[in-house]
Amino acid sequence: MSHIRLLKHYVNLPFLFLGIAEFALFYALGVNLAVQTGDSGYNDLLYVPYSASSRALIFACCMACCTLAMGSYGAMRNEGIVNRALRAVVGYCLLGITAMHILFFVLPKTHLGGSVLFWAVMGSIAGVLVLRTIFTSIVDLDRFNRRVLVYGSGKLANRIVKQSTKLADSLALTVVGCVPSQTDAEPHEDLKDLALEEPEDWVTFCHQQHISEIIVAPDERRRSMGGHMPVEEFLDCKMEGVQVIDAPTFFERELSMIEIELVQPGWMLFSDGFQYSHLRDWSKRLFDLAVSLLLVLIASPFMILAGLAVVLETGRPMFYKQVRVGLNGKEFTIYKLRSMTQNAEKGGKAVWAQKNDARVTKVGAFIRNTRLDELPQLLNVLRGDMSFVGPRPERPQFVNELKDQIPYYDVRHRVKPGLMGWAQLKYPYGASVEDTENKLRYDLYYTKNHSFFMDLLILIQTVEVVLLGKGVH
């Protein structure tokens, strides 16, 4: 088993173990160094006791969040030891120390001391690099790779094999072969080398080939159209410990997206997802209000300076307003700092933003790269039009076109739009119908599986997007 479903979100099991090991390392370092400063008694403002263990726990949580914020687990699949070290230095020295000093300001009695914090961070960097070196030396062994068999050899099977081959290192997955279904006239051109004859004894074959999973992916499954599956044989395999999954589950679990072409209305209705929860809505709303108010206090000086720069370069207005489509298709007005020239859309016609768009001003390019232009949307979050996390809201003109061209596009409006989203983490900036369709795959995954836990993951991981300027046009 390579994944575990944690609060409706698929988490890579090996990386989860690595994260737990690193958290234990952070906590041990925190305890050791916090003891050197002695118990801190009570916080003068909140009258809360902070023992060495509680301060160590705060330190461990902060360092773990920095790890997620820098995208370290995803990046280490393709990075060497030098890049891992640089990412750790930036994450812990820049983000970690900054975050800890903010905590020290709010909760003074959690302070570890300047030199103590420095050595805690240095120890974290050294310990993490050792752990990750050991981890990569283990998970790269062939015996940790899952060996899967694809039932089907048509277009759908070819897409699965292509994705598996492309992401072989990150998925730790090897496709042993493809067994053509009865509806496959002949194997896809790219799968001829992987084509296998249907086993006479599926259980024996899976044991001999060390198959851990069968992915059922024929192009046609309906009996009326000639489709057929060896259901009894697959059930025998399942009872012998071989997992059997369908293609939609593969894409959702391994790639954190939903393949639109495979979605059926019945699947959306009866799947484990697309659910409403009063508790989740209330907790999310309280979280939005708390974080928005905090960010307004922190970011107001930067927003004022950015607004003045906009006015000095291209004159008024400072803000830019647009109508967007929100929850259940309700329209609302979104606010942004103006990053384009005045009258960028002549005649009021909506135009897709392009890469290196000539309409973007010099100041506009800077505030886009740093996401300062998005800060006025905190007002939309406070008003309840938007949430912190959710699919990015689109303009009505585009929505009307996209609903006619992309199946299930309107499903993304079942949840409140957000300042940041799963699609923004997983897919680069899109400025076409094709890009929008690709992003919808991730928006549907969020709509189906969204939870407070997933929102926190997106919020933390968005730090990397802002720092590295990813997905900016």
C-alpha angles and dihedrals in degrees: 000000000000100000137043124199106234114185091337094309122107111236124190104248099213091050090047089057090047090050091051091049091050092047089053088051092051091048093049091050091047094051093047094050097037090057088060090063094046127225113322098215112211134346108250093223105036100023092227121151116237113193123184090264094051092049089048090052091052090050092049093049091049093050092046091053090050089054091054092042092058093048089237098157095051094042097048090070090073103022131093127225093272095055091044089053092049091048091049093049092050093044099047103028097041106026098025099049091042092051092046092051090051088053090048089054093051096037107024096181092063089069114129094193126259099268092038092053091048093054091043090056093045090050090049092054093048094044094047093051090052092048093048093048090053091044096052091046089056104040092048091065114108092235090068093054117098115236111214134185121211118214103211134042104207134095095301093049089048091055091052093049092047093051091044092051093045093051098030094129096048096041095044087217133136123193107220095190148305124260110207115234122224091262094056107097089193134341120279113269092251093048102053092103090052097045115121133185116252108267119244089217111031096187094052091045092051092049093048093048093039091238111181098180142020118209111205106213114149115155090233126032102166114106090213088063094046097269121147137167129194090240096167092051092048090050090053089052091049091052088052093056100266110131117230118199137164127239097260090054090050093055093043095048101038102033101026092234140098119239105229094204091059097047119108124187090241092054091053091048098048102030123107095264145044088088134150124227127183091202093052092048093049094045091047092050093050090048091050092051095046096047094041093053091047092049092047089057093046099039101039095094091050092047092050092049092047091049092051090050090053092051094046092052103042106002128238146012100063095189131053122212128202135172112240135180116248141172114351090357095298112151123228138168118259123204127214138161106259110257099168134065118276114277090016090163107051115209090012092275114151112243128188114246110244135206110276088006109200090216092067113098126219092256088042092056090053096048090046092052091049093039090235089133089066096057096091087063086076084082089059089051092050090049091051097243090115141019129220092251127035143089112316110258116246132208119267092239091057094040092056091052096043094050089060094047105037123052116235093007091137091058090079088068090066088087130048114269118245148208089243132018148185091257091056089056096046105036132041122243111299127209103170141058090259092053090047091052091051091049090048088064088065094039089055090050089054093045090052099043106024116145139152089262092055091047090055091050091051092046092052096043092049087071088075091052092053095044095048096037094235121177097013123147 
